[in-house]
Amino acid sequence: MEENTMIEVDIAHDEMDIVCERPDTLLDARMHYCPGCGHGVAHRVIMEVVAEMGIQDQTIGVAPVGCSVFAYHYMNIDMQEAAHGRACAVATGIKRVRPDKFVFTYQGDGDLAAIGTGETVHAINRGENMLIVFINNAIYGMTGGQMAPTTLIGQKSTTSPYGREVGFNGHPLKITDMIAPLPGAFYVTRTAVNTPANVRKTKKAIQKAFEYQKLNRGTCFVEVVSNCPTNWGMPPQKSNEWLSENMLPMYPLGDLKTPSKEELENA
């Protein structure tokens, strides 16, 4: 009877092909977001950019109320909480006191496009030299799934159980289109995190925005169209499909405002 033999293979860590690993800019924290939520992807993309640019100790993030409030629980950088809707005001103060730092806000649609509209518009109109990351999932996620300014026409929520009606609730607010014409806006784009290709484009947009902050030419604004499986009432894969079929026609992806070649050369 042949003896069983076991062959041991010793592969050094540095010889292995690492497909994916957690960057040092992300804390080793237990995930609290709902399964399939796009916030986790957005967190990783931002922190990958910070790590690759080598600016971990130079970056300050501001997160207000909403699902985004827990960004400090995952991002291994200096973080500051802000009152609901006031992230841009807080970030303005931080950037003016510490202009040498990379400053960004991380805000949801209920926060930025509702209670924080005033702070957002005026900060951009002043051309505050910071990055605003706007997560748009068309719903108030943290507080129970109420209708947000970005909720689509006909979309159901806890406060629009029969669907959003234009005559009663008004039109969805395309905040990115609204702020793009402001003279203080330097770079404005809309991306998504529903497919691998879109995630890569989102990362590229975030990197551009941080690079542009070195130029001190105005506000960079990156809208990230995302999903909310729990409050949309569907599994993660279906929610990403629904996003492509319903949200992207209303919120098409792409650059809305980019600096010209002359602006970059003369910066």
PAVOVO-224975 format. One record per residue (C-alpha): residue in three letters; x, y, z. Coordinates in steps of 0.001 Angstrom, whole numbers, plus 500000, padded with zeros to 6 digits. Each point is the difference from the previous one (the first is absolute). Layout:
ALAXYZ;...
END
This chain:
MET500000500000500000;GLU501538503286498921;GLU500598502605502661;ASN498266503326499646;THR502438502820499499;MET499513503711500435;ILE502006502475497999;GLU500594503327501717;VAL500359503043497826;ASP501641503014501600;ILE499249503164498112;ALA501373503226501376;HIS497484502810500393;ASP501901502307497684;GLU499933497385497248;MET496229499661500030;ASP497779501897497591;ILE497922502147502337;VAL496658500699498360;CYS498466502108502732;GLU501084501150503438;ARG498967502679502461;PRO502033503193499690;ASP501420501514503201;THR497628502902499551;LEU497045497720500792;LEU499559498896503603;ASP499501496325500820;ALA496404500560501122;ARG496956497778499877;MET497725501068497143;HIS496683501432501175;TYR498544501060496663;CYS497167497947498525;PRO501060497180497630;GLY500635501360496532;CYS500036503654501046;GLY502151502241497819;HIS501414501980502940;GLY502612497349500701;VAL501209500126496401;ALA500159503798500077;HIS501959499914503275;ARG502553497634498525;VAL500419501970496780;ILE500675503246501864;MET502434498385502402;GLU501832498187497195;VAL500599503353498335;VAL501240501533503263;ALA502376497060500498;GLU501313500032496433;MET500573503761500100;GLY501834499664503316;ILE497888502683501701;GLN498580498041502941;ASP501468502366502605;GLN499000503050497958;THR496318499167499476;ILE497007501106502059;GLY496507498672499353;VAL496687501433501182;ALA496934497785500385;PRO496583501277501139;VAL496797498221501058;GLY498676497064497975;CYS501554496709498934;SER503119502022499220;VAL500451500904503664;PHE501837496722500596;ALA502730500739497478;TYR502307500799502921;HIS499524496401501153;TYR501755498729496852;MET502291502746498707;ASN503411500046501654;ILE500503503732499627;ASP499098503089502010;MET496203500278499981;GLN497598502659501238;GLU496278499532500565;ALA497598502757499001;ALA496392500810500762;HIS497398498868497477;GLY500601501810496714;ARG502886502104501305;ALA502971498026498669;CYS500944502619497398;ALA499964502746502636;VAL502210497952502331;ALA502331499030497144;THR500273503661499028;GLY501225500874503474;ILE502493497124500038;LYS501421500831496568;ARG500372503684500800;VAL501823499265503239;ARG502097497209498456;PRO500323500836496281;ASP502895497534499746;LYS497668497043500629;PHE497885498010497545;VAL496416500495501193;PHE496896498156498823;THR496410499508501077;TYR498127496709499698;GLN496243500603499806;GLY496794498241499042;ASP497155501423497929;GLY497687500563502961;ASP502743502008501672;LEU501597501908497147;ALA497013500541497706;ALA497413500763502709;ILE500967501598503300;GLY503504500748498719;THR499092501599496670;GLY500835503518501196;GLU503392499084501422;THR500851498009496889;VAL499040502638497448;HIS501681502877501811;ALA503205498071500721;ILE500308499131496312;ASN499052503515498921;ARG502848501309502172;GLY502293497493498332;GLU501151498398503249;ASN503050497898499163;MET498710496580501053;LEU498386496831498706;ILE496331499178500531;VAL499060496330499597;PHE496244499688499506;ILE498455496538500376;ASN496662499909498163;ASN497839496946500685;ALA496670501821499560;ILE498815499338503549;TYR500513500887503648;GLY501845496828500948;MET500801500252503693;THR496713501336501332;GLY497585497541498436;GLY499758500524496255;GLN498192503311499658;MET499789501850496714;ALA503109502073499256;PRO500401502959497633;THR501540497526497533;THR497211497394500197;LEU498759499185496505;ILE496553500765498656;GLY497770497055500868;GLN502536498542502432;LYS498448498742503202;SER501325500850503448;THR498649500051503539;THR498802503572499466;SER498886499470496399;PRO498363496549500219;TYR498234500463496663;GLY503046501387498262;ARG501396503509499649;GLU497510502339498326;VAL501287503126498270;GLY496903502044500795;PHE500266499236503696;ASN503693499317500636;GLY501712501886497187;HIS502658498759497605;PRO503119498053501014;LEU502811502456500703;LYS503003499586497705;ILE502386501680502400;THR503114499327497907;ASP498473501670496940;MET498982502917502204;ILE503448500724501433;ALA502068499361496842;PRO499419503522498563;LEU501184501701503202;PRO503257501903499406;GLY501577498497503118;ALA499587496445498715;PHE503260498763498454;TYR499239496344499308;VAL496530498431500058;THR499251496422499001;ARG497504497204500553;THR501081496383500414;ALA498536496776501438;VAL501051496879501897;ASN497587497429498553;THR502491498263497677;PRO503755499332500107;ALA500535502368497071;ASN498096502791501736;VAL501905499406503232;ARG503267500523498129;LYS498665503227498488;THR498918501175503437;LYS503482499391501353;LYS501521501939497114;ALA497621502908500646;ILE500872500071503706;GLN503696500005499178;LYS499570502877497539;ALA498084501964502630;PHE502747499590502599;GLU502676500902497441;TYR498063503113498983;GLN499817501080503638;LYS503750500631499805;LEU499278502752497460;ASN497781502047502343;ARG497608500899497179;GLY496607499167501492;THR497675497244501128;CYS500026496472498620;PHE496688498141500117;VAL499623496270499373;GLU496500498535500017;VAL499959496227500492;VAL496738498340498961;SER499529497059502343;ASN497435497455501122;CYS498036499387503198;PRO498790496377499875;THR498281500137503405;ASN497881503091499461;TRP499397499215496343;GLY498678496628501136;MET502063497784497710;PRO503112497776500128;PRO503393501595499212;GLN500366498673496446;LYS496484501074499090;SER500618503431501525;ASN503027500546497760;GLU497943499004496983;TRP497215502350501101;LEU502569502773500386;SER501179499543496411;GLU496483499837498597;ASN498390502783502029;MET502488502306501702;LEU502555500460497251;PRO497468501332497450;MET499159502713502565;TYR503568500449501201;PRO502215499255496964;LEU503657499306500679;GLY502840502159498778;ASP501794503296500483;LEU497876503109500323;LYS502873502429500430;THR503711499459499504;PRO502912502422500067;SER501308501022496613;LYS503530499262498855;GLU500819503679500410;GLU498677500023503576;LEU502189497057500901;GLU503076501427498305;ASN499579503387501700;ALA499207498587503429;
END
